Amino acid sequence: MAGFATSAQAITIDFEDLETSGRSFDFIGGTYSYDDFTLTNLTSSTTTAFAVPESSNTRYNTGSTSILNNRVNGVTELAANDGSAFDLQSIDLSELASNRIGDTSVTFTGTYENGATVQQTFDLDGVWGMETFYFAGFDSVVSVTWTQTADYHQFDNISVEISPVPLPASSVLLGSVLGAGAFASRRRRRKGAG
């Protein structure tokens, strides 16, 4: 007997909890966790591994709080804290800085539970500021990685959805039995009252 699925949970990782005033950067170490997800700098775990431009940093702040892998060729990984599968829907990307506009491409690799992978490359438009990119085929992945290659980038507003989990058939069966029992009990009470 097949189980029904629980409903999906949509989450946007927007880094707003990291916003600070100032004209420099805040460094948050090699991991960042939000709700049920963690971003890990696989290249470095030092205190400066991830950087966040402060709100008055006019060269790097895009108008919303974003994050960057602060290592050349640094690899960023996104995964659910409990290792479960998720759907990666979209991400906002920007060139690194207002004075560093170039041919920026970012390649994402999603890994499925069976080890198979999916890849997608996004080419930024060469205009300073965030733009939204949508993923295709990144459903039920267990991790996603991408690399900070030249020309460099920042990222924000990662939209993910925790994949629905089928309930065990025994739970469905138990629910059916309890429902039938409640119906029978109600029917007996009605007959007794009549």
Backbone torsions as a table, in degrees:
resi	resn	phi	psi	omega
1	MET	NA	127.5	-178.2
2	ALA	-79.0	148.6	178.2
3	GLY	-94.0	156.4	173.8
4	PHE	-82.5	156.5	-178.7
5	ALA	-92.9	145.6	171.5
6	THR	-73.8	161.2	-177.4
7	SER	-73.8	151.7	-179.8
8	ALA	-75.7	153.3	-180.0
9	GLN	-119.2	116.5	-179.9
10	ALA	-88.6	136.6	-180.0
11	ILE	-136.7	138.1	171.9
12	THR	-116.2	118.8	177.9
13	ILE	-87.8	103.9	-171.3
14	ASP	-112.4	-2.8	174.8
15	PHE	62.5	11.5	-178.6
16	GLU	-62.4	-25.2	178.2
17	ASP	-69.2	-10.5	-179.7
18	LEU	-98.7	-0.9	-175.7
19	GLU	-66.6	131.7	173.5
20	THR	-140.8	155.1	175.5
21	SER	-82.6	158.0	-179.6
22	GLY	138.1	174.6	-174.1
23	ARG	-116.8	14.0	-175.9
24	SER	-122.4	-135.2	179.0
25	PHE	-130.5	152.5	166.2
26	ASP	-107.3	142.0	179.2
27	PHE	-112.3	132.7	-171.2
28	ILE	-117.7	12.8	178.3
29	GLY	85.2	-160.0	-172.9
30	GLY	-96.9	-1.7	177.2
31	THR	-140.5	153.5	174.1
32	TYR	-143.4	126.1	-180.0
33	SER	-114.9	141.0	178.3
34	TYR	-145.6	126.1	-176.0
35	ASP	50.5	-118.7	-175.7
36	ASP	-98.7	13.0	-172.9
37	PHE	-126.8	153.2	176.4
38	THR	-133.1	135.1	169.8
39	LEU	-98.5	132.5	-179.2
40	THR	-126.7	133.5	171.3
41	ASN	-84.5	103.0	-176.2
42	LEU	-71.7	-12.9	-177.1
43	THR	-91.4	-29.1	-174.6
44	SER	-152.1	141.4	174.8
45	SER	-116.1	12.5	-179.1
46	THR	-69.0	168.8	-177.2
47	THR	-62.2	-22.6	-177.9
48	THR	-102.5	15.2	-174.3
49	ALA	-63.1	-42.0	173.8
50	PHE	-114.0	140.9	179.4
51	ALA	-125.3	147.4	178.4
52	VAL	-125.8	118.1	176.8
53	PRO	-65.4	131.7	177.4
54	GLU	-71.4	161.0	-168.5
55	SER	-63.8	-27.0	179.4
56	SER	-98.9	11.8	177.3
57	ASN	-83.0	86.7	-170.5
58	THR	-66.3	-20.2	179.4
59	ARG	-80.4	-32.2	-174.4
60	TYR	-113.7	-26.4	-177.1
61	ASN	-76.5	125.9	-175.7
62	THR	-89.9	1.0	-177.2
63	GLY	108.3	-12.1	172.1
64	SER	-139.9	159.7	-178.0
65	THR	-71.4	124.3	-179.3
66	SER	-132.3	179.6	-176.0
67	ILE	-138.2	155.6	175.3
68	LEU	-141.1	146.7	172.8
69	ASN	-75.1	118.3	-171.2
70	ASN	-90.4	27.9	178.4
71	ARG	-130.1	132.0	173.2
72	VAL	-61.5	129.8	-174.9
73	ASN	61.1	23.4	176.8
74	GLY	-72.4	136.2	-178.4
75	VAL	-101.7	126.9	176.5
76	THR	-103.6	136.1	176.9
77	GLU	-121.3	136.8	173.4
78	LEU	-113.6	129.2	178.5
79	ALA	-151.7	154.4	173.4
80	ALA	-72.1	144.5	-176.6
81	ASN	-59.5	-33.6	-178.6
82	ASP	-95.5	7.8	177.7
83	GLY	78.9	6.4	-177.6
84	SER	-76.7	164.5	-179.0
85	ALA	-75.6	152.3	178.1
86	PHE	-148.6	164.1	175.6
87	ASP	-105.1	125.1	174.1
88	LEU	-93.9	118.7	-173.2
89	GLN	-99.7	-47.7	-177.8
90	SER	-158.4	166.6	177.5
91	ILE	-152.3	146.4	172.0
92	ASP	-96.4	134.5	178.5
93	LEU	-128.0	148.8	175.0
94	SER	-140.4	153.9	168.7
95	GLU	-57.6	159.6	-173.5
96	LEU	-60.9	-46.1	-174.1
97	ALA	-149.4	159.4	-177.6
98	SER	-63.9	-23.4	179.0
99	ASN	-103.0	11.2	-179.7
100	ARG	-130.2	61.4	179.8
101	ILE	-94.5	125.6	179.2
102	GLY	-154.5	-169.5	178.1
103	ASP	-76.4	92.8	-175.9
104	THR	-103.6	124.1	175.0
105	SER	-126.6	143.3	178.7
106	VAL	-129.7	125.4	179.9
107	THR	-106.7	127.0	179.9
108	PHE	-106.5	138.8	176.4
109	THR	-123.3	119.9	176.5
110	GLY	-100.3	140.6	179.5
111	THR	-117.0	130.3	177.8
112	TYR	-88.8	167.2	-178.4
113	GLU	-58.7	-32.1	-179.2
114	ASN	-84.7	3.8	177.9
115	GLY	93.6	-12.7	176.5
116	ALA	-66.1	157.1	-177.1
117	THR	-129.2	161.7	173.5
118	VAL	-134.6	143.5	-179.4
119	GLN	-128.9	148.8	173.8
120	GLN	-150.2	135.3	179.4
121	THR	-112.8	133.8	177.1
122	PHE	-113.1	133.5	176.7
123	ASP	-104.0	118.7	179.4
124	LEU	-71.5	155.8	-170.6
125	ASP	-84.6	-1.6	178.7
126	GLY	78.8	12.1	176.6
127	VAL	-113.5	130.3	-176.1
128	TRP	-60.4	131.0	176.6
129	GLY	126.9	164.5	-177.6
130	MET	-73.2	144.6	169.2
131	GLU	-136.3	149.3	-174.4
132	THR	-94.5	134.2	177.7
133	PHE	-121.6	141.5	-176.2
134	TYR	-111.2	137.1	-177.9
135	PHE	-90.5	147.3	173.9
136	ALA	-125.6	127.4	177.6
137	GLY	86.2	5.3	179.6
138	PHE	-96.1	45.5	178.4
139	ASP	-98.3	137.2	178.6
140	SER	57.9	41.9	173.0
141	VAL	-90.1	155.8	177.8
142	VAL	-103.6	-14.3	173.5
143	SER	-160.4	156.2	174.9
144	VAL	-135.7	134.2	177.8
145	THR	-125.5	153.0	171.8
146	TRP	-153.9	159.8	-170.0
147	THR	-117.6	143.6	178.2
148	GLN	-86.6	81.5	179.9
149	THR	-103.4	157.5	178.5
150	ALA	-67.6	145.5	-15.3
151	ASP	-69.7	149.3	-164.4
152	TYR	-86.0	168.0	-174.3
153	HIS	-143.1	163.9	168.9
154	GLN	-116.3	162.6	177.9
155	PHE	-140.1	156.5	-175.6
156	ASP	-159.3	167.2	171.8
157	ASN	46.8	60.7	176.9
158	ILE	-81.2	116.4	-177.7
159	SER	-99.3	118.0	-178.4
160	VAL	-129.0	158.8	175.7
161	GLU	-137.1	126.5	177.1
162	ILE	-69.9	124.7	-176.8
163	SER	-60.6	138.9	176.8
164	PRO	-59.0	139.2	-179.2
165	VAL	-106.6	123.5	177.6
166	PRO	-64.5	136.3	175.3
167	LEU	-73.6	146.5	177.8
168	PRO	-59.7	145.7	-179.5
169	ALA	-55.8	-33.1	-179.8
170	SER	-64.0	-34.4	177.8
171	SER	-67.1	-40.3	178.7
172	VAL	-65.2	-44.0	179.9
173	LEU	-62.5	-44.4	178.8
174	LEU	-60.5	-43.3	178.4
175	GLY	-61.2	-40.1	179.2
176	SER	-65.2	-43.7	-179.7
177	VAL	-64.3	-45.0	-179.8
178	LEU	-64.5	-40.0	178.5
179	GLY	-63.7	-43.2	179.4
180	ALA	-65.4	-39.8	178.6
181	GLY	-63.3	-42.8	179.1
182	ALA	-64.4	-40.4	178.4
183	PHE	-62.9	-45.9	-179.2
184	ALA	-63.6	-40.8	-179.9
185	SER	-63.7	-42.7	179.6
186	ARG	-64.8	-39.1	-179.9
187	ARG	-65.4	-41.3	178.7
188	ARG	-63.5	-40.2	179.9
189	ARG	-64.1	-40.3	179.5
190	ARG	-64.1	-42.7	179.7
191	LYS	-63.4	-41.2	-178.8
192	GLY	-66.7	-32.7	-178.6
193	ALA	-76.1	-24.0	-174.3
194	GLY	-86.8	NA	NA
